[in-house]
Structures are given as C-alpha cells and as structure tokens.
Amino acid sequence: MNLSEKILQLRKKNGWSQEELAEKCNVSRQSVSKWEGGVSIPDLDKILLMSQMFGVTTDYLLKDEVDAEEYLQTDDPLDGARRVSLQEANQFMELRKSAAPRIAFGVMLCIFSPIALLVLGAMSELPKCPFSEDAAGGIGLIILIIMIAIAVTIFILTENPLHAYEFLEKENFELEYGVRGVVTERWKAYQSTYTWKITVGVVLCILSVIPLFVAAIFDPSDIYYVWSLVILLAIVAIGVFLLIEAGTIKGSFDRLLQEGDYTRENKHADKLIGTVAGIYWTGATAVYLAISFITMNWEKTWIVWPVAGVLFGVVAGICRAVRGNGKSE
C-alpha cells in the first residue's frame, strides 16, 4: 500500500472529509485530493504533521512495504509532561520570529528616548535658542515618556500571543515524534544568520564609545559632547537591536529543544531567578528615575542600565548557585 492509499485510509478511519484534513494541514482541499490520488506528494512537514494527527509513524506512511499500522512513539517519554506537536512547534517558532524585530525595536526606542532631552538641553544653552532650559527639559521629558510608553505598548502587544507558550520556558515537556528533527534543521538553517548578527551587534557596542573619544580629542565643549553621546546611543541601539532580534529567535529553538538556559535543570533555577528579577529590575528602575530626576543629569545617568545589567548577571549566578546547593543537599 502506497502513501496516497494510506492517507485516504487513515482519513476515512478518523471520519474526516478532505476539507477537514486540508484545514488541519493548512492546505487546500485540492491538495489533499492530489495526495490521495497519487498526483502529488506532501511536503516533509505535512507528512510529519499527518503522522502526529493519525498517530502513526512516518515509516508506516512512507514505506510501501509496511502495511501494518505502526503507532507513534514519543522521542523522549516523560510521565505527566505535556506533549508538543509539530503544529504547535511551528506556530511558536513563527510567532517568535515575527515578534523578534518588534521587541528589538521597542528596546531601541528605550535607548533613543533620552536623545531629545540631551539635544534640547544642549540647544537651550546656545545664545539664540528660542526656548529656556526649563522648557527644553520639559519637552525632552515628555518625548522620553512618550517613547517609553510606545515601547511598553509594543512589548505588551507582542507578548500577548505568546502567553499560551509560557509552559515551554517554565515546565518540562516532551516533543512528539519527528518534531526535534524539524526544529534542529530550522536552527541549523538560521545558525549562520545568528552568528553574524551577534558578531556585528557586539562589535557595534564595543565601537560605540569612539565618538566620545573623538569629541574629547577635537572639541571637548558641551555641545560636541552631547552630539557624540547621541551618536553613541544610536550605535548602541543598532547593536542591541541585532543582539535582541537574533537572541529572541534563537531562544525559540532553545526552548523547544530544552537547551542552553532552558534545560530542565535550569528551568527549576529560573523560577527563583524570575522572582528575584522582578524585584531587581523594579528597584533598578526606581534608582535610575530617582537619580535622574534629582540630579537632572539624564545625559550621564543612563550608565545605571549597563551597570545594572552586569550586576544582574552576578545576581543570577548567585541564584543558580543557591539553587544548585539546595538541590545537592
């Protein structure tokens, strides 16, 4: 019995019409009709999907000499764990792929947000400036708050569709038959893009300080210092955009394959880190705003964020060590 006959037999066994099978496979009814008539062959991802839907192995579907139904076994049995189908995995990877540039853009807006305040503040000190220093500060703060509000809106709207997949980050699960292979192949196809984006992003962040040195060498006046700082923030924003976009997409593969920061052991530690992170970053934000509003040196207080980022790495490391010691005891 060949593939077309098996698809027809399994469809009827499940009581589905061609339209129903087409909808489940996200293809047209004509495509299903061609599969069952032997006119065309389904793509590999559709074969894997039908394997899961029908509950049979791909060997049974693809090998004509295998007539007896071979029922599906999971790749990594785990009692009580949720199973992730190919359709769910593909949907999650596509959602993360489309979300990555939006999340990265939101972070860019946060980095750009103090630029208007810096530029207007510097311009207010010029002799022919039409507005006062207080007006410049007020306008700059309004623009800063608006940009942050837009960024937060982007984050919320982007993350909402992903809430259904939070279990991939927090819980143990198992992939259905064939899913790991598909995810691994997609990661291999993206790996070169990930490498160059991470490389360029890191290099841009390293080179971003050059405008400050150039301003100090040629003209250390405040206006040139401010413009060099604006260029620095712009370069950092581009670098961070690449880092976050690439990291977000890679994170989808790591979550599904339960690798990197998302191994089963790390998920337990991350529950502690997640609680600490909420307290830590809320405190960091409060410190940043307090220092900035008290000193009104927004062009300098941004340094709180890279320092907080480095210190959080230490905090996360301590949390993992505490979790590891507790587990060993």
Rosetta blueprint (number, residue, H / E / L):
1 M L
2 N L
3 L H
4 S H
5 E H
6 K H
7 I H
8 L H
9 Q H
10 L H
11 R H
12 K H
13 K H
14 N L
15 G L
16 W L
17 S L
18 Q H
19 E H
20 E H
21 L H
22 A H
23 E H
24 K H
25 C H
26 N L
27 V L
28 S L
29 R H
30 Q H
31 S H
32 V H
33 S H
34 K H
35 W H
36 E H
37 G L
38 G L
39 V L
40 S L
41 I L
42 P L
43 D L
44 L H
45 D H
46 K H
47 I H
48 L H
49 L H
50 M H
51 S H
52 Q H
53 M H
54 F H
55 G L
56 V E
57 T L
58 T H
59 D H
60 Y H
61 L H
62 L H
63 K L
64 D L
65 E L
66 V L
67 D L
68 A L
69 E L
70 E L
71 Y E
72 L L
73 Q L
74 T L
75 D L
76 D L
77 P L
78 L L
79 D L
80 G L
81 A L
82 R E
83 R E
84 V E
85 S L
86 L H
87 Q H
88 E H
89 A H
90 N H
91 Q H
92 F H
93 M H
94 E H
95 L H
96 R H
97 K H
98 S H
99 A H
100 A H
101 P H
102 R H
103 I H
104 A H
105 F H
106 G H
107 V H
108 M H
109 L H
110 C H
111 I H
112 F H
113 S L
114 P L
115 I H
116 A H
117 L H
118 L H
119 V H
120 L H
121 G H
122 A H
123 M H
124 S L
125 E L
126 L L
127 P L
128 K L
129 C L
130 P L
131 F L
132 S L
133 E H
134 D H
135 A H
136 A H
137 G H
138 G H
139 I H
140 G H
141 L H
142 I H
143 I H
144 L H
145 I H
146 I H
147 M H
148 I H
149 A H
150 I H
151 A H
152 V H
153 T H
154 I H
155 F H
156 I H
157 L H
158 T H
159 E H
160 N H
161 P H
162 L H
163 H H
164 A H
165 Y H
166 E L
167 F H
168 L H
169 E H
170 K H
171 E L
172 N L
173 F E
174 E E
175 L E
176 E L
177 Y L
178 G L
179 V H
180 R H
181 G H
182 V H
183 V H
184 T H
185 E H
186 R H
187 W H
188 K H
189 A H
190 Y H
191 Q H
192 S H
193 T H
194 Y H
195 T H
196 W H
197 K H
198 I H
199 T H
200 V H
201 G H
202 V H
203 V H
204 L H
205 C H
206 I H
207 L H
208 S L
209 V L
210 I H
211 P H
212 L H
213 F H
214 V H
215 A H
216 A H
217 I H
218 F H
219 D L
220 P L
221 S L
222 D H
223 I H
224 Y H
225 Y H
226 V H
227 W H
228 S H
229 L H
230 V H
231 I H
232 L H
233 L H
234 A H
235 I H
236 V H
237 A H
238 I H
239 G H
240 V H
241 F H
242 L H
243 L H
244 I H
245 E H
246 A H
247 G H
248 T H
249 I H
250 K H
251 G H
252 S H
253 F H
254 D H
255 R H
256 L H
257 L H
258 Q L
259 E L
260 G H
261 D H
262 Y H
263 T L
264 R H
265 E H
266 N H
267 K H
268 H H
269 A H
270 D H
271 K H
272 L H
273 I H
274 G H
275 T H
276 V H
277 A H
278 G H
279 I H
280 Y H
281 W H
282 T H
283 G H
284 A H
285 T H
286 A H
287 V H
288 Y H
289 L H
290 A H
291 I H
292 S H
293 F H
294 I H
295 T H
296 M L
297 N L
298 W H
299 E H
300 K H
301 T H
302 W L
303 I L
304 V H
305 W H
306 P H
307 V H
308 A H
309 G H
310 V H
311 L H
312 F H
313 G H
314 V H
315 V H
316 A H
317 G H
318 I H
319 C H
320 R H
321 A H
322 V H
323 R H
324 G H
325 N H
326 G H
327 K H
328 S H
329 E L
